[in-house]
Amino acid sequence: MGDTTKEDVIALGGHEFRRVKNGLDEAQVTAFITELISERDKIAQSQDHLASLSRLAEKTVAEADRLAEQIKTEAAEQAKVESAAIINKAKEQAQQIEEEKIAEATKIANEKAEAIQVEAKKKVALLLENGRKKIQDELGNLVNQQFGHLRQELESFKQQALAAQAKFEHKLSQRKEESSSITVESKKENDAATVKEGKGLEESVELIQATDQSDGSLELSQLLQIKNQVELGEPQCEVEVLPPVDIGKIMKIVAYLDQLPEVENTKIIPRRIDRPSIVVFLRKPMNLVDVLGTIPEVAYVEQVTKDEDAANGGPEKVQIGLLGNTAPQEEK
């Protein structure tokens, strides 16, 4: 532009314009305005670009939010599925562990139960053996007592038989002396009766002598049978005592029966070591089942006489259980 002074320049908008004769330099103003328009267009273009970027950013943010929500939803569902799978697997493992523990506990319990059962069987067997020995000892003592008592009675009966035999021999000698004054027919009848009586007494004496010469090893049931045949005949009743056996209670029952007016005598016969029998000889009939039911030591009474036994004239058979054993035990 050439050399100019400050009076020849005007500043507008931070831009200096040269003064001309009629005003500002048209070329400079035009260039400046063109530049301003260009700047404006650039700025507008930049604003459009920024708006596009802003819309893109908003769209990106929205899409990101949507993707994030989707990812969050999918993650939650996946977490549920995995959680359910983990829970199911844990349940299966827990059930398996529980079953294993139960099986182990059951095995241990069965082993303990078997051990307890074995020990209980041993104790029961020991108790039974001790009880059997005790019963055998008590019955043995009872047999010995009864045997001694019976030996005394047999000895007394022997003395009576010997006295009767001496008396018979004395009468026989007297009858022989008087036989001359008796008719032949009467003599025959008297001799027949005398011989018959003599034979009976002789047989009784021989039986007693044979018993007296024995070594005491006869069974109690055999001795009782001999005495019953001589004195009482066959018993009318037989009472079988079911186990467990209590000798004291049995003796009380025998004592009670002995004091009854209908009872002639009673005897204890150990037919079985664990089931002794009480045979009863009656003076007159009585209802044995009802009588036994009134005895305090008797807890159970049952009549077991069979029809064929009654038809054959056998004794009335009854089973009793002592107090504390209220039901009959099965035969083994």
Beta strands, then each sheet from edge to edge (+ up, - down):
strand 1: 9-12
strand 2: 15-18
strand 3: 237-242
strand 4: 263-272
strand 5: 275-282
strand 6: 298-303
strand 7: 316-322
sheet 1: 1+ 2-
sheet 2: 4+ 5- 3+ 7+ 6-
end
